[in-house]
Amino acid sequence: MTTPDPGGGLGPGAVESLVAAPPAMSPSTAGGPFDPEAVRRDFPVLHRPVNGRPLVWLDNGATTQKPRQVIEALGAFYGVANSNIHRGAHTMAREATAVFEESRAAVAAFLGAPSPAEIVFTRGTTEAINLVAQSWGRDNLGPGDEILVPALEHHSNIVPWQLIAKERGARVVPVPLLADGRIDVDAYADLLSYRTQLVAISHASNVLGTVPPLREMIALAHRHAARVLVDGAQAVAHFPVDVRELDADFYAFSGHKLFAPTGIGALYGKPELLAAMRPWQGGGNMIDSVDFGETTYAPVPHRFEAGTGHIAGAVGLLSALNWLTALDRDAVTAYEGALLSYAQRALATVPGLELVGAAPDRIAVLTFTLAGFDPATVADWLDRDGIAVRAGHHCAQPALRHFGLDSAARASLALYNTPEEVDALVSSLTSLRQQAG
Ligand SMILES: Cc1ncc(COP(=O)(O)O)c(C=O)c1O
């Protein structure tokens, strides 16, 4: 029988051997200009062909690809370190618990949160938002209260609020958009009132790319004593986040959108808010003591983590955070900004192509329509050339409706995309247009 070797064995240093130390991870960490080619070498899947062509992965808004460090960390966990956590007085339970909690600490550091106790592991952004809606919302929303939600939000940041609002007699109030896809901040300021209990807003839009003036909007909400939940699903892979600087009350993200596995994500909450919140799911791990007379609950964050969590996912998330934070993040943001400008200029040369949304502060999300072709046909055509884009409503129907659309194609870029890949997209779209005659 062969035993997988995680490199160094477990025991003291188990965590380090599961999750390779940052300096070993990427040749692009040396502090020079960001080098996407060096980063690409870390992603095995980017080197596979699709339909006989080199894969061009432009569906990063849906999910990002995984570097080999993350893939290896998952294999190492299951190969030599698999155990449940927070229970069992044996070595492997202690090792698994250590790496799980190290991941929590890494998430706290990544978000600029003062303490790991302010980080709750969830399945992702959707579950994090539902947690706040079902726990905080149930105790803090009542008849006549309002939740302000910009019209560009993902359905994950609309529907959970509609569910709890209906239950509590509160109202979800859309914040309108300007013609270019920015949030109308003046209208937002006018909508804020003593009735506003919560503002739920994304740090970057998955369909328009818009990055709102969040600090200003949070400060405005706080002047009305409203809380602010930030949906960071599309932000975290693109630029550094600091929840303290933002003064966000809650911040949610999904691991799979920042190079980590699916099924793991996190919620940051201000400690005084989390401490006052009731559990939203019951089960193992979240209790202090159970009795048919009275059950008491574990302190935060464990109070919100009923049942066995995605332990391997947390290991993968730790590895992804180590990988990402070893890069010069400002250089990454600058590179993505330059790639976005390049893509905007290049796409403008395709006859009949119209970009949806033109907010100046934005991430590299390019949603578009192509005259004469429905978005599904466009995506299908590109797929034949090995180019993966998304077509449909992107779980943001109100945002598309603002532009009179019910469907569009979307190319969403990440740090490993290149100008050559943008050229491939443009060339494939141009040849599709030529088919139309
Ligand atoms: C802005 C935004 N919020 C929330 C989500 C939901 O994320 P998840 O499905 O990982 O929970 C997404 C996913 O695309 C998103 O783009």
The ligand as an ORCA input file, in Angstrom:
! r2SCAN-3c Opt
* xyz 0 1
  C     -22.640     39.072     -6.636
  C     -22.950     37.651     -6.246
  N     -23.532     37.390     -5.085
  C     -23.811     36.150     -4.675
  C     -23.517     35.069     -5.465
  C     -23.855     33.710     -4.977
  O     -22.693     32.993     -4.727
  P     -22.757     31.461     -4.311
  O     -23.608     30.783     -5.354
  O     -21.343     31.021     -4.317
  O     -23.382     31.405     -2.957
  C     -22.924     35.282     -6.702
  C     -22.656     34.144     -7.603
  O     -22.515     34.295     -8.789
  C     -22.629     36.596     -7.104
  O     -22.047     36.846     -8.285
*
